Amino acid sequence: MTSRPTRFAAPTGRPRHAVLATLTVGLLALSACSSSSPDGPAATAAGSTGGSGGGPVTLTLATFNQFGYEELLPEFEKSHPNIKVTHKKAATSNEARDTFFTRLSAGSGMADVEAVEVDWLPEMLQYSDKFTDLNSADVQGRWLDWKAKAATDADGHLIGYGTDSGPEAICYRSDLFKAAGLPSDRESVAKMLGTTWESYFAAGKEFKAKSKVPFFDSIGATYQGMVNQLPAAYENPDDDTITATENADVKKVYDQVIQAGITDGLSAKLQQWGDDWTASYQKNGFATMLCPGWMVGVIEGNAKGVKGWDVANTFPGGGGNWGGSYLTVPKQSAHPKEAQELADWLTAPEQQIKAFKKVGAFPSQKQALESPDLLGFKVASFNDAPTGQIFADRAKAVTITPYKGAHYFAINDAMQQALTRVEQGTSPQESWDKWVGDVKALG
């Protein structure tokens, strides 16, 4: 979920390279030190004091944005009477990431179960020896292959249990389409939006000619959907070297989204997760947005009382996945056995479906994806949109799993800042040049 935002990596507008450098130095020093606990899941679990004669255990769970766990945790505690859970939730993925790596570097202070967003998962995997191997015969084959592979380190250790995935559709305001004299039912809108970025932006121009409402929320959010369709946008999969500034496809996406959003005037120039963006849902802020499954829950929360939201079963470029997260168990945990139980239970098919119904976090477990309970689910506030079936269809349309190396988060965060600068008035070339400099400073 993400990740939400991104489940998600949400742009913060503040420089991060100094923070990254500090964390990297601290983490490299940490990796050079021997672990204070025995290596391996069996040895770590043996240190657990919970459940069997050790008395009640209190676990901490650290997440961000909306995972849909608020109503699940009491259910877990009821079925595991020896375990109590304290839930700590950061507002954004960026905030969670900063806390995560700071405490990992310090060697203390991490939660028993830590959520990790897919965009900074590769950074975490550099220090996989600091996390419990969650592999077992019981979890083999549970997740979509790409989901489990992304959280498996070079030694074959499964470092994270997959929570949600982020297949994307287009969420839109049917009432605003209707007011503009355009088709408004989801089938007609899907046809109008088409299956390419050219057709999506052309539909935006048609809408703009008949409405004063911006067509989409931000160029940063739209860029994210586009760059996620590139096989290797920023780094070479063979050796993880940074290739971002030399990748012509990245520059093409940058130019294309600025042309549509700024030159053609389709963007509302709102930065996702900012106060203005949140408030815009109550003010007819924009007509469409790229919409991974988890975004439905975000929209429901921000647009309470607003009629007209719906989901079109299409996505420019064919298919795309934005976000998705994992639950990890740091070796800092005093109760790794119980922490693994919690991570296992929260990511089981039944709980993944419940989380989807609550906040739109689309399941990554194979069994959940085949469930009639999922496929038949509809969202009343989205004109009874059959979101279970729509996002299942969108998941099948995903054909590219983009490579994200250890530098991905920092590079993409710098790009989000570059796009924000353009929306605030900096020239596209000047902002691109600054991004190039920021990326080269990463090494």
C-alpha positions as CSV (number, residue, x, y, z in Angstrom):
1,M,0.0,0.0,0.0
2,T,1.7,1.8,0.4
3,S,2.7,1.5,-1.2
4,R,0.4,4.8,-0.1
5,P,2.1,7.2,-1.4
6,T,3.7,6.6,-2.4
7,R,1.6,4.3,-0.7
8,F,3.1,4.9,-1.9
9,A,6.6,7.5,-2.0
10,A,5.1,10.9,-1.2
11,P,7.1,13.9,-2.2
12,T,8.0,16.1,0.7
13,G,9.7,19.0,-1.0
14,R,12.7,19.0,1.3
15,P,16.3,18.0,0.4
16,R,17.1,14.4,1.5
17,H,20.6,13.8,0.2
18,A,22.4,14.8,3.4
19,V,20.1,12.6,5.3
20,L,20.8,9.7,2.9
21,A,24.5,10.1,3.3
22,T,24.3,10.1,7.1
23,L,22.1,7.1,7.2
24,T,24.3,5.2,4.7
25,V,27.5,5.8,6.7
26,G,25.7,4.7,9.9
27,L,24.2,1.6,8.3
28,L,27.5,0.5,6.7
29,A,29.1,0.8,10.1
30,L,26.3,-1.3,11.6
31,S,26.7,-4.0,8.9
32,A,30.4,-4.2,9.8
33,C,29.5,-5.0,13.4
34,S,28.6,-8.4,14.6
35,S,24.9,-8.9,15.5
36,S,24.1,-9.1,19.2
37,S,21.6,-11.9,18.6
38,P,22.2,-15.3,16.9
39,D,21.9,-15.4,13.2
40,G,19.0,-17.3,11.6
41,P,15.3,-17.5,12.3
42,A,15.4,-20.6,14.5
43,A,18.1,-19.1,16.8
44,T,16.3,-15.8,16.9
45,A,12.9,-17.3,17.6
46,A,14.4,-19.3,20.4
47,G,15.1,-16.1,22.2
48,S,11.4,-15.3,22.4
49,T,9.9,-14.9,25.9
50,G,6.3,-14.8,24.9
51,G,3.5,-17.3,25.1
52,S,5.1,-20.4,26.5
53,G,5.6,-19.6,30.1
54,G,7.0,-16.1,29.6
55,G,3.7,-14.3,30.3
56,P,1.9,-11.9,28.0
57,V,3.8,-10.2,25.2
58,T,3.4,-6.7,23.9
59,L,4.4,-6.2,20.3
60,T,4.8,-2.9,18.4
61,L,3.7,-2.7,14.8
62,A,5.0,0.2,12.6
63,T,3.1,1.1,9.4
64,F,2.3,4.2,7.4
65,N,-0.7,5.7,5.6
66,Q,-3.6,3.2,5.5
67,F,-3.0,-0.5,5.7
68,G,-6.5,-1.3,7.0
69,Y,-5.2,-2.9,10.2
70,E,-7.2,-0.9,12.8
71,E,-10.1,-3.4,12.9
72,L,-7.9,-6.4,12.3
73,L,-5.6,-6.0,15.3
74,P,-8.3,-6.5,17.9
75,E,-9.3,-9.7,16.0
76,F,-5.7,-10.9,16.1
77,E,-5.5,-10.2,19.9
78,K,-8.7,-12.1,20.5
79,S,-7.3,-15.2,18.7
80,H,-3.8,-14.7,20.3
81,P,-4.7,-13.9,24.0
82,N,-1.0,-13.9,25.0
83,I,-0.1,-11.1,22.6
84,K,-1.0,-7.4,22.7
85,V,-0.2,-5.1,19.8
86,T,0.7,-1.4,19.9
87,H,0.2,0.2,16.5
88,K,2.4,3.1,15.5
89,K,1.4,4.7,12.2
90,A,3.5,7.3,10.3
91,A,1.7,9.8,8.1
92,T,3.7,9.0,4.9
93,S,6.1,6.5,3.5
94,N,8.9,9.1,3.6
95,E,8.4,9.7,7.3
96,A,8.3,5.9,8.0
97,R,11.5,5.4,5.9
98,D,13.4,8.1,7.8
99,T,12.5,6.6,11.2
100,F,13.2,3.0,10.0
101,F,16.7,3.7,8.8
102,T,17.6,6.0,11.7
103,R,16.7,3.3,14.2
104,L,18.3,0.5,12.1
105,S,21.5,2.5,12.1
106,A,21.2,3.1,15.9
107,G,20.8,-0.6,16.6
108,S,17.7,0.0,18.8
109,G,14.2,1.4,18.8
110,M,12.7,-0.5,15.8
111,A,9.2,-2.0,16.1
112,D,8.8,-5.7,16.4
113,V,7.1,-5.7,13.0
114,E,8.1,-3.0,10.6
115,A,6.3,-2.2,7.3
116,V,8.5,-1.5,4.4
117,E,7.3,0.2,1.2
118,V,8.4,-1.4,-2.1
119,D,10.3,1.7,-3.3
120,W,12.8,1.5,-0.4
121,L,12.8,-2.2,0.0
122,P,16.0,-2.5,-2.0
123,E,17.7,-0.2,0.4
124,M,16.6,-2.4,3.3
125,L,17.8,-5.6,1.6
126,Q,21.4,-4.3,1.8
127,Y,21.1,-5.0,5.5
128,S,19.0,-8.2,5.3
129,D,21.2,-9.8,7.9
130,K,19.6,-7.5,10.5
131,F,16.1,-9.0,9.8
132,T,14.6,-12.4,10.5
133,D,14.3,-14.9,7.7
134,L,10.6,-15.5,7.4
135,N,10.8,-18.5,5.1
136,S,9.0,-21.6,6.0
137,A,7.2,-24.5,4.3
138,D,3.9,-23.0,5.2
139,V,4.4,-19.8,3.2
140,Q,5.9,-21.3,0.0
141,G,3.9,-20.2,-3.1
142,R,1.5,-18.0,-1.1
143,W,2.3,-14.8,-3.0
144,L,2.5,-13.7,-6.6
145,D,6.0,-14.8,-7.7
146,W,7.3,-11.2,-8.3
147,K,6.0,-10.1,-4.9
148,A,8.0,-12.8,-3.0
149,K,11.0,-12.5,-5.2
150,A,11.4,-8.7,-4.5
151,A,11.7,-9.4,-0.7
152,T,14.2,-12.3,-1.1
153,D,17.8,-11.6,-0.5
154,A,20.8,-13.0,-2.4
155,D,21.1,-15.9,0.1
156,G,17.5,-16.9,-0.5
157,H,16.2,-15.5,2.8
158,L,12.6,-14.2,2.7
159,I,12.9,-10.9,4.6
160,G,9.3,-9.6,4.2
161,Y,5.8,-11.0,4.0
162,G,3.9,-9.2,1.2
163,T,0.9,-7.1,2.1
164,D,-0.8,-5.4,-0.8
165,S,0.0,-4.8,-4.4
166,G,-1.0,-1.7,-6.5
167,P,-2.6,-2.5,-9.8
168,E,-3.8,0.7,-11.4
169,A,-7.0,1.9,-13.0
170,I,-8.3,5.4,-13.5
171,C,-10.5,7.0,-10.8
172,Y,-12.7,9.8,-12.0
173,R,-15.6,12.1,-11.2
174,S,-18.6,11.0,-13.2
175,D,-20.5,14.1,-12.2
176,L,-17.9,16.4,-13.6
177,F,-17.7,14.4,-16.9
178,K,-21.5,14.6,-17.1
179,A,-21.5,18.4,-16.4
180,A,-19.0,18.8,-19.3
181,G,-21.4,17.0,-21.7
182,L,-19.1,13.9,-21.9
183,P,-19.8,10.2,-21.4
184,S,-19.9,9.5,-17.6
185,D,-20.6,5.8,-17.1
186,R,-17.5,3.7,-16.4
187,E,-17.6,1.7,-19.6
188,S,-17.9,4.8,-21.8
189,V,-15.2,6.7,-19.9
190,A,-12.8,3.7,-20.2
191,K,-13.3,3.8,-23.9
192,M,-12.8,7.6,-24.0
193,L,-9.6,7.5,-21.9
194,G,-8.2,4.7,-24.1
195,T,-5.2,2.5,-23.4
196,T,-2.3,4.8,-24.2
197,W,-0.9,7.9,-22.6
198,E,-1.6,9.8,-25.8
199,S,-5.3,8.9,-25.6
200,Y,-5.5,9.7,-21.9
201,F,-4.0,13.2,-22.5
202,A,-6.2,13.7,-25.6
203,A,-9.2,12.9,-23.4
204,G,-7.9,15.5,-21.0
205,K,-7.8,18.2,-23.7
206,E,-11.4,17.3,-24.7
207,F,-12.5,17.6,-21.1
208,K,-10.6,20.9,-20.6
209,A,-12.3,22.4,-23.6
210,K,-15.7,21.9,-21.8
211,S,-14.8,22.4,-18.1
212,K,-12.8,24.7,-15.9
213,V,-11.9,21.8,-13.6
214,P,-8.3,20.5,-14.1
215,F,-8.1,17.1,-15.6
216,F,-5.7,15.4,-13.2
217,D,-4.2,16.2,-9.8
218,S,-0.4,16.6,-10.4
219,I,2.4,15.9,-12.9
220,G,4.3,14.1,-10.2
221,A,1.6,11.5,-9.6
222,T,1.1,11.1,-13.3
223,Y,4.8,10.7,-13.9
224,Q,4.9,7.9,-11.3
225,G,2.4,5.8,-13.3
226,M,4.4,6.4,-16.4
227,V,7.9,5.6,-15.0
228,N,6.6,2.5,-13.4
229,Q,6.1,1.1,-16.9
230,L,9.8,1.4,-17.7
231,P,11.7,-1.9,-17.1
232,A,14.8,-0.1,-15.6
233,A,14.3,3.6,-15.3
234,Y,17.2,4.6,-13.0
235,E,19.7,1.8,-12.5
236,N,21.3,-1.0,-14.4
237,P,19.9,-4.4,-13.2
238,D,23.2,-6.1,-13.8
239,D,25.3,-4.1,-11.4
240,D,23.0,-1.5,-9.8
241,T,25.0,1.4,-11.3
242,I,23.0,4.6,-11.8
243,T,21.9,5.2,-15.4
244,A,19.0,7.6,-14.8
245,T,20.4,10.7,-16.3
246,E,21.4,8.9,-19.5
247,N,18.1,7.1,-20.0
248,A,16.3,8.7,-22.9
249,D,13.0,7.1,-21.9
250,V,13.1,8.9,-18.5
251,K,13.6,12.2,-20.3
252,K,10.8,11.4,-22.7
253,V,8.4,10.7,-19.8
254,Y,9.5,13.9,-18.1
255,D,8.9,16.0,-21.2
256,Q,5.6,14.3,-22.0
257,V,4.0,14.8,-18.6
258,I,5.1,18.4,-18.4
259,Q,3.7,19.0,-21.9
260,A,0.4,17.6,-20.8
261,G,0.2,19.0,-17.3
262,I,1.8,22.4,-17.7
263,T,1.9,23.4,-21.4
264,D,-1.6,22.0,-22.1
265,G,-2.9,23.0,-18.7
266,L,-4.3,19.6,-17.6
267,S,-2.7,19.5,-14.1
268,A,-4.2,20.9,-10.9
269,K,-0.6,21.4,-9.7
270,L,-1.4,19.7,-6.4
271,Q,1.3,17.6,-4.6
272,Q,-0.1,14.4,-3.4
273,W,-0.5,14.1,0.4
274,G,-0.2,17.9,0.8
275,D,-2.9,19.8,2.6
276,D,-4.1,21.5,-0.6
277,W,-4.4,18.1,-2.3
278,T,-6.4,16.7,0.5
279,A,-8.7,19.7,0.7
280,S,-9.3,19.7,-3.1
281,Y,-11.5,16.6,-2.9
282,Q,-14.2,18.8,-1.3
283,K,-13.7,21.5,-3.9
284,N,-14.0,19.8,-7.3
285,G,-10.2,19.9,-7.4
286,F,-9.7,17.6,-10.4
287,A,-11.6,15.2,-12.6
288,T,-9.3,12.1,-12.9
289,M,-6.3,10.5,-11.2
290,L,-4.1,7.4,-11.6
291,C,-5.6,5.0,-9.1
292,P,-4.0,1.9,-7.6
293,G,-6.4,-0.1,-5.5
294,W,-5.3,1.4,-2.2
295,M,-6.2,4.9,-3.6
296,V,-9.9,4.1,-3.4
297,G,-9.7,4.2,0.4
298,V,-7.8,7.4,0.4
299,I,-10.4,9.0,-1.9
300,E,-13.2,7.8,0.3
301,G,-11.6,9.4,3.3
302,N,-10.9,12.7,1.6
303,A,-14.1,13.0,-0.4
304,K,-16.7,12.1,2.3
305,G,-20.1,13.5,1.2
306,V,-18.9,14.1,-2.4
307,K,-21.0,12.2,-5.0
308,G,-19.7,11.1,-8.4
309,W,-16.5,9.1,-7.9
310,D,-16.1,6.0,-10.0
311,V,-13.4,3.7,-11.4
312,A,-12.8,3.1,-15.1
313,N,-11.4,-0.3,-16.0
314,T,-8.5,0.9,-18.1
315,F,-5.0,2.3,-17.6
316,P,-2.7,4.2,-20.1
317,G,0.1,2.1,-21.4
318,G,-1.8,-1.2,-20.7
319,G,-1.1,-1.9,-17.1
320,G,0.9,-0.6,-14.1
321,N,1.6,-1.3,-10.5
322,W,2.1,1.5,-8.0
323,G,3.0,0.7,-4.5
324,G,2.7,-2.3,-2.2
325,S,4.4,-3.1,1.0
326,Y,5.9,-5.8,3.2
327,L,6.0,-6.7,6.9
328,T,9.4,-7.4,8.3
329,V,10.7,-8.6,11.6
330,P,14.0,-6.8,12.7
331,K,16.4,-8.9,14.8
332,Q,16.2,-6.1,17.3
333,S,12.8,-7.6,18.3
334,A,12.8,-9.3,21.7
335,H,9.9,-11.4,20.5
336,P,10.6,-12.5,17.0
337,K,8.5,-15.7,17.2
338,E,5.4,-13.7,18.1
339,A,6.3,-10.9,15.7
340,Q,6.4,-13.4,12.9
341,E,3.0,-14.8,13.9
342,L,1.6,-11.3,13.7
343,A,3.1,-10.6,10.3
344,D,1.9,-14.0,9.0
345,W,-1.6,-13.5,10.3
346,L,-1.9,-10.0,8.9
347,T,-0.8,-11.0,5.4
348,A,-2.9,-14.2,5.2
349,P,-5.5,-14.3,2.4
350,E,-8.5,-13.7,4.7
351,Q,-6.9,-10.6,6.3
352,Q,-5.8,-9.3,2.9
353,I,-9.3,-9.4,1.6
354,K,-10.6,-7.6,4.8
355,A,-8.0,-4.9,4.3
356,F,-9.0,-4.5,0.7
357,K,-12.6,-4.1,1.7
358,K,-11.6,-1.5,4.3
359,V,-9.1,0.7,2.5
360,G,-8.7,-0.8,-1.0
361,A,-5.3,-2.5,-0.4
362,F,-5.4,-5.0,-3.2
363,P,-4.2,-8.5,-2.1
364,S,-0.9,-10.1,-3.2
365,Q,-1.7,-13.6,-2.0
366,K,-2.7,-16.0,-4.8
367,Q,-5.5,-17.6,-2.8
368,A,-7.0,-14.2,-2.1
369,L,-7.0,-13.2,-5.8
370,E,-9.1,-16.2,-6.7
371,S,-11.7,-15.6,-3.9
372,P,-15.3,-14.9,-4.9
373,D,-15.4,-12.7,-1.8
374,L,-12.8,-10.4,-3.5
375,L,-14.1,-10.6,-7.1
376,G,-17.7,-9.8,-6.1
377,F,-16.8,-6.8,-3.9
378,K,-18.3,-3.4,-4.8
379,V,-17.8,0.1,-3.3
380,A,-21.1,1.9,-2.6
381,S,-19.6,5.4,-2.5
382,F,-18.0,4.8,-6.0
383,N,-21.4,4.2,-7.7
384,D,-21.2,0.5,-6.7
385,A,-18.1,0.1,-8.8
386,P,-17.0,-3.6,-8.8
387,T,-13.5,-2.8,-7.6
388,G,-12.7,-6.4,-6.8
389,Q,-13.1,-7.4,-10.4
390,I,-11.7,-4.2,-11.9
391,F,-8.4,-4.4,-10.0
392,A,-8.1,-8.1,-10.6
393,D,-8.4,-7.3,-14.3
394,R,-5.8,-4.5,-13.9
395,A,-3.5,-6.9,-12.1
396,K,-3.6,-9.2,-15.0
397,A,-2.7,-6.3,-17.4
398,V,0.7,-5.7,-15.5
399,T,3.4,-7.1,-17.7
400,I,6.5,-5.2,-16.4
401,T,8.0,-5.4,-13.0
402,P,10.4,-2.4,-13.0
403,Y,13.8,-2.8,-11.5
404,K,14.3,-0.8,-8.4
405,G,17.8,-0.8,-6.9
406,A,19.3,0.6,-3.8
407,H,19.3,4.2,-5.2
408,Y,15.7,4.1,-6.6
409,F,14.0,5.9,-3.7
410,A,16.5,8.8,-3.6
411,I,16.5,9.2,-7.4
412,N,12.7,9.1,-7.7
413,D,12.3,11.4,-4.7
414,A,14.6,13.9,-6.4
415,M,12.5,13.6,-9.6
416,Q,9.3,14.3,-7.6
417,Q,11.0,17.4,-6.2
418,A,12.0,18.4,-9.8
419,L,8.4,18.1,-11.0
420,T,7.1,20.0,-8.1
421,R,9.5,22.8,-8.9
422,V,8.1,23.0,-12.5
423,E,4.6,23.2,-11.2
424,Q,5.7,26.1,-8.9
425,G,7.2,28.0,-11.9
426,T,10.8,26.8,-12.5
427,S,11.5,26.1,-16.1
428,P,11.5,22.5,-17.1
429,Q,15.1,22.6,-18.3
430,E,16.4,24.3,-15.2
431,S,14.6,21.8,-13.0
432,W,15.9,18.9,-15.1
433,D,19.5,20.1,-14.8
434,K,19.2,20.4,-11.1
435,W,17.8,16.8,-10.9
436,V,20.8,15.6,-13.0
437,G,23.1,17.3,-10.5
438,D,21.2,15.7,-7.5
439,V,21.4,12.3,-9.1
440,K,25.1,12.6,-9.9
441,A,25.8,13.6,-6.3
442,L,24.5,10.2,-5.2
443,G,27.6,8.5,-6.7
